[in-house]
Amino acid sequence: MTTRSIAVNENCSYRRTGRDPESAVPRLARLTGREREVLLLLGTGLGNRELARELGIAERTVKAHIANIVEKIGQQTRTQAAIVSALAHDALCADRACTGHRMTEPAPKQRIRAS
């Protein structure tokens, strides 16, 4: 096993790359209500056409909302914004009956060691 593969296996990829998707969560306050709604739906994996249909707006408007969201929360791509959406579901979704809300703290992550 090389030195590089050992380092990769033992270091957190967030720390190694300097990118933590959860760091965008505090920036959600910058979003309008409609942008929050678009971001929440973006986290479901829908494409622009499906988002437009769900929201009752033009696909072009969806693209504009996504561009604004990506900029406001400090991300670079739509995919990064969707990841933030999934991680911040509790902050974005007002429906307390929603099954997407975390009911308990996630189980501690187990550290996997290379053999």
C-alpha positions as CSV (number, residue, x, y, z in Angstrom):
1,M,0.0,0.0,0.0
2,T,1.4,3.4,-0.9
3,T,1.7,6.4,1.4
4,R,-1.0,8.2,-0.6
5,S,-3.6,5.4,-0.2
6,I,-3.0,5.3,3.5
7,A,-3.6,9.1,3.8
8,V,-6.7,8.9,1.7
9,N,-8.2,6.2,3.9
10,E,-7.5,7.8,7.2
11,N,-8.3,11.5,6.5
12,C,-11.8,12.9,6.2
13,S,-12.5,14.0,2.6
14,Y,-14.1,17.2,3.9
15,R,-10.9,18.1,5.7
16,R,-8.7,17.0,2.9
17,T,-10.5,19.0,0.2
18,G,-11.5,21.9,2.4
19,R,-15.1,21.6,1.3
20,D,-17.8,20.9,3.8
21,P,-21.3,21.0,2.3
22,E,-22.9,21.7,5.7
23,S,-21.0,25.0,5.8
24,A,-23.6,26.4,3.4
25,V,-26.5,25.8,5.8
26,P,-26.1,29.2,7.6
27,R,-26.4,30.9,4.2
28,L,-29.9,29.6,3.7
29,A,-31.2,32.7,5.5
30,R,-30.2,34.7,2.3
31,L,-32.8,32.8,0.2
32,T,-36.3,34.0,-0.6
33,G,-39.2,31.8,0.3
34,R,-39.5,30.7,-3.3
35,E,-35.8,29.9,-3.6
36,R,-36.1,27.8,-0.4
37,E,-39.0,25.9,-2.0
38,V,-37.0,25.4,-5.2
39,L,-33.9,24.2,-3.2
40,L,-36.0,21.8,-1.2
41,L,-37.4,20.3,-4.4
42,L,-33.9,20.3,-6.0
43,G,-32.8,18.0,-3.2
44,T,-35.3,15.3,-4.4
45,G,-33.3,14.9,-7.6
46,L,-35.9,16.4,-10.0
47,G,-34.8,17.9,-13.3
48,N,-35.7,21.4,-14.4
49,R,-38.7,20.3,-16.3
50,E,-40.2,18.4,-13.4
51,L,-39.4,21.2,-11.0
52,A,-41.2,23.7,-13.3
53,R,-44.2,21.4,-13.5
54,E,-44.3,20.9,-9.7
55,L,-44.0,24.6,-9.0
56,G,-46.2,25.8,-11.8
57,I,-43.6,28.0,-13.3
58,A,-41.5,28.2,-16.5
59,E,-38.4,26.0,-16.9
60,R,-36.5,29.2,-17.6
61,T,-37.6,30.6,-14.2
62,V,-36.5,27.4,-12.5
63,K,-33.0,27.8,-14.0
64,A,-32.9,31.5,-12.8
65,H,-33.9,30.4,-9.3
66,I,-31.2,27.7,-9.2
67,A,-28.5,30.1,-10.5
68,N,-29.5,32.5,-7.7
69,I,-29.5,29.8,-5.1
70,V,-26.1,28.4,-6.1
71,E,-24.6,31.9,-5.8
72,K,-26.3,32.9,-2.5
73,I,-25.3,29.7,-0.7
74,G,-21.7,29.9,-2.0
75,Q,-21.7,26.7,-4.1
76,Q,-20.4,26.1,-7.6
77,T,-22.9,23.7,-9.1
78,R,-26.5,22.6,-9.0
79,T,-25.4,19.3,-7.7
80,Q,-23.6,20.9,-4.7
81,A,-26.8,22.9,-4.0
82,A,-28.8,19.6,-4.1
83,I,-26.5,18.1,-1.6
84,V,-26.9,21.1,0.7
85,S,-30.6,20.7,0.3
86,A,-30.5,17.1,1.4
87,L,-28.3,17.9,4.4
88,A,-30.4,20.9,5.4
89,H,-33.8,19.3,5.0
90,D,-34.8,20.1,8.5
91,A,-34.0,23.8,8.0
92,L,-35.9,24.0,4.7
93,C,-39.0,21.9,5.3
94,A,-41.7,23.4,7.5
95,D,-43.8,20.2,7.4
96,R,-43.2,18.6,10.8
97,A,-45.0,15.4,9.6
98,C,-42.5,15.0,6.8
99,T,-40.6,11.7,7.0
100,G,-37.5,13.5,5.8
101,H,-36.9,15.1,9.2
102,R,-34.3,13.5,11.5
103,M,-36.0,12.1,14.5
104,T,-32.9,11.2,16.4
105,E,-29.2,12.0,16.1
106,P,-27.5,10.0,13.5
107,A,-25.5,7.0,14.7
108,P,-21.8,7.7,15.2
109,K,-19.8,7.0,12.1
110,Q,-17.5,4.0,12.3
111,R,-14.0,4.4,11.2
112,I,-13.1,1.8,8.5
113,R,-9.5,0.8,8.6
114,A,-7.6,-0.5,5.5
115,S,-6.2,-4.0,6.0
